[in-house]
């Protein structure tokens, strides 16, 4: 047979390759420092000598790029002894390369690590991040960043519990999912701004009866419906119960009457034609772009659309927290990607000083000026336009009233896929609310029991 | 001469040339030195292909999150590939895509190529370029463009409504039965050009006398196609099938851009699962197992195609 020598050679090569790489994957990445460093930290960058900090970030678009460029420039001007070596990548690129970089010998000193378990959680588990509590005390971060914001970058030191424990990252910007309202259309239909959840649901019926599309949703990308369901859930389920489920902490349950009611509400909306037609076939971007051009009255979406919608719709649009059923508001929300420090960094104090600089009071003003949503001192900032003002006020209220509940896909490493697909099934009526919740419960409980 | 004799005559006419090179023995240096020449290429191949492949096989035997110490899992990850209904479905979807990426373009391509070849149309290079054009465009761009075409108020639905087929209009990529064929059809559109140009090149090499002889024997265009054209381009068919089948099985970009595996799980494919598990979920061992199984399937299928083509061609 002609092919035999090549086959043999390939087989031999393969065996050789396996033999070469015989040690277990991950064994060459020593697990960083096992005990957290203690003692005084230095908070005066000008006395730290000549230092080079390698910084990996994903602030590459529009306002994000503008703010980090300006803050870096100010930092360099103020502390010429600390040189910043900035490496910027797209979010996806950072996501796929950070893990390898951190397990190598020369990781970046400061970087942005996504809050969720697959990123920050696994870095904490591997001992690759410096706990920031000492710096938080030294710089007074805990006074400016309330618990409801810090929970999103807090883990137990073994990385197993998300939402409480040590602080491992500090974000610059905030996010909250609320309702964008086309004020002009609402007025034309003779509906006043809903103040309670019941009024909101009634207004959906009224708008539908008047031939309007009440609620815009494009769910082709799988994740947008997570925000809509989260909003409905927050009006039906206690915030603490949602936090247990959302952070994947033990002791929660998806299969409760309250969650069933939330899922049933969503199905009712589909049945009554409140949502966009072909909801699973419509893309997220075309959906909100359509809303900006006057299609639909409500859009449940995050504060990240503020800049675009504000520019296109001017005074016709406003943003509100979901009107609450109980009187105290609750909304899905979170933070921008937080900044963290590598446990292998030789200059953790300088790294912390940099993070402090880009999250300081002055930095928040820069963030507001560049079309971002500053996470701290939000209400005190000058908003860029009318919509921006509404967004800042809504987020300020949410933080102040401890109303933020986590994105539901944070719960387990697989939940993003599970809930994305399950919601498409629910909206297309391929699954009943009960089947939908069973699917989520299975993912949640199998993770919780293996995470002991 | 019957058409069969023609075909036989054609085959034997090539064999003396082949025999001559054989009898001369391998030219050049003796074996041992020849291997030395191969060494540089082999080193590159080993470093960038064999080593990563071996490493992937090894990782697939572990339970690994990508940065902490892995724990030995034996064949658990492979067991999951077989038992997990979602993963099995993903492989099933890949096989459906083979029909759209390979079988359909081959049938259409054969028809197109023999028409273009027979008709001796004026401006053939122009048509060839137009047909080949999709191959030049990056898959990501194609995905974005088709996503717009398939949108609920996109061009496909506009067209259906314009001809009165309103009942067929739908959000194609969000429809549980239509999504997979819709994605597959993009593949058909993409691969037809490659297959047609490959086959055209093959058909261009068929000596005109064969057709003449067949026509003298009273063969019509259809008989001519099956007796002369089809056997002559068997090699090109094998190449086209190998390329398109591999493209179908490893589809990633198209699904990533258009549906992300949805609605539900109805368009998930193995490559997308590999990406998802390795980079989104931190289940690197499981991702490697899916990748290894996919590699094996691709290897077996493409090996099968070349073997069948060779045996029938000999």
HADDOCK unambig.tbl for C-alpha pairs under 7 A between the chains (distance, minus, plus):
assign (segid A and resid 13 and name CA) (segid B and resid 50 and name CA) 6.53 0.50 0.50
assign (segid A and resid 14 and name CA) (segid B and resid 50 and name CA) 5.86 0.50 0.50
assign (segid A and resid 14 and name CA) (segid B and resid 54 and name CA) 5.62 0.50 0.50
assign (segid A and resid 17 and name CA) (segid B and resid 50 and name CA) 6.44 0.50 0.50
assign (segid A and resid 17 and name CA) (segid B and resid 51 and name CA) 4.82 0.50 0.50
assign (segid A and resid 17 and name CA) (segid B and resid 54 and name CA) 5.20 0.50 0.50
assign (segid A and resid 18 and name CA) (segid B and resid 54 and name CA) 4.75 0.50 0.50
assign (segid A and resid 18 and name CA) (segid B and resid 55 and name CA) 6.10 0.50 0.50
assign (segid A and resid 18 and name CA) (segid B and resid 58 and name CA) 6.57 0.50 0.50
assign (segid A and resid 21 and name CA) (segid B and resid 55 and name CA) 6.40 0.50 0.50
assign (segid A and resid 24 and name CA) (segid B and resid 70 and name CA) 6.23 0.50 0.50
assign (segid A and resid 25 and name CA) (segid B and resid 59 and name CA) 6.48 0.50 0.50
assign (segid A and resid 25 and name CA) (segid B and resid 69 and name CA) 6.45 0.50 0.50
assign (segid A and resid 25 and name CA) (segid B and resid 70 and name CA) 5.55 0.50 0.50
assign (segid A and resid 26 and name CA) (segid B and resid 67 and name CA) 5.54 0.50 0.50
assign (segid A and resid 26 and name CA) (segid B and resid 68 and name CA) 5.44 0.50 0.50
assign (segid A and resid 26 and name CA) (segid B and resid 69 and name CA) 4.45 0.50 0.50
assign (segid A and resid 26 and name CA) (segid B and resid 70 and name CA) 5.87 0.50 0.50
assign (segid A and resid 27 and name CA) (segid B and resid 69 and name CA) 5.30 0.50 0.50
assign (segid A and resid 96 and name CA) (segid B and resid 279 and name CA) 5.95 0.50 0.50
assign (segid A and resid 99 and name CA) (segid B and resid 67 and name CA) 6.63 0.50 0.50
assign (segid A and resid 103 and name CA) (segid B and resid 67 and name CA) 6.14 0.50 0.50
assign (segid A and resid 118 and name CA) (segid B and resid 280 and name CA) 6.74 0.50 0.50
assign (segid A and resid 118 and name CA) (segid B and resid 281 and name CA) 5.75 0.50 0.50
assign (segid A and resid 118 and name CA) (segid B and resid 282 and name CA) 5.58 0.50 0.50
assign (segid A and resid 126 and name CA) (segid B and resid 67 and name CA) 6.76 0.50 0.50
assign (segid A and resid 126 and name CA) (segid B and resid 68 and name CA) 5.30 0.50 0.50
assign (segid A and resid 220 and name CA) (segid B and resid 174 and name CA) 6.21 0.50 0.50
assign (segid A and resid 220 and name CA) (segid B and resid 259 and name CA) 6.39 0.50 0.50
assign (segid A and resid 221 and name CA) (segid B and resid 259 and name CA) 6.48 0.50 0.50
assign (segid A and resid 221 and name CA) (segid B and resid 260 and name CA) 6.58 0.50 0.50
assign (segid A and resid 222 and name CA) (segid B and resid 262 and name CA) 6.98 0.50 0.50
assign (segid A and resid 278 and name CA) (segid B and resid 152 and name CA) 6.58 0.50 0.50
assign (segid A and resid 278 and name CA) (segid B and resid 170 and name CA) 6.85 0.50 0.50
assign (segid A and resid 278 and name CA) (segid B and resid 171 and name CA) 5.28 0.50 0.50
assign (segid A and resid 278 and name CA) (segid B and resid 174 and name CA) 6.95 0.50 0.50
assign (segid A and resid 280 and name CA) (segid B and resid 174 and name CA) 4.39 0.50 0.50
assign (segid A and resid 280 and name CA) (segid B and resid 263 and name CA) 6.65 0.50 0.50
assign (segid A and resid 281 and name CA) (segid B and resid 151 and name CA) 6.47 0.50 0.50
assign (segid A and resid 281 and name CA) (segid B and resid 152 and name CA) 6.46 0.50 0.50
assign (segid A and resid 281 and name CA) (segid B and resid 171 and name CA) 4.31 0.50 0.50
assign (segid A and resid 281 and name CA) (segid B and resid 172 and name CA) 6.22 0.50 0.50
assign (segid A and resid 281 and name CA) (segid B and resid 173 and name CA) 5.18 0.50 0.50
assign (segid A and resid 281 and name CA) (segid B and resid 174 and name CA) 3.61 0.50 0.50
assign (segid A and resid 281 and name CA) (segid B and resid 175 and name CA) 6.80 0.50 0.50
assign (segid A and resid 282 and name CA) (segid B and resid 151 and name CA) 6.07 0.50 0.50
assign (segid A and resid 282 and name CA) (segid B and resid 152 and name CA) 6.27 0.50 0.50
assign (segid A and resid 282 and name CA) (segid B and resid 171 and name CA) 6.73 0.50 0.50
assign (segid A and resid 413 and name CA) (segid B and resid 281 and name CA) 4.87 0.50 0.50
assign (segid A and resid 414 and name CA) (segid B and resid 281 and name CA) 5.76 0.50 0.50
assign (segid A and resid 421 and name CA) (segid B and resid 262 and name CA) 6.59 0.50 0.50
assign (segid A and resid 421 and name CA) (segid B and resid 263 and name CA) 6.59 0.50 0.50
assign (segid A and resid 421 and name CA) (segid B and resid 264 and name CA) 4.04 0.50 0.50
assign (segid A and resid 421 and name CA) (segid B and resid 265 and name CA) 6.28 0.50 0.50
assign (segid A and resid 422 and name CA) (segid B and resid 264 and name CA) 6.26 0.50 0.50
assign (segid A and resid 424 and name CA) (segid B and resid 263 and name CA) 5.85 0.50 0.50
assign (segid A and resid 424 and name CA) (segid B and resid 264 and name CA) 5.48 0.50 0.50
assign (segid A and resid 425 and name CA) (segid B and resid 264 and name CA) 5.51 0.50 0.50
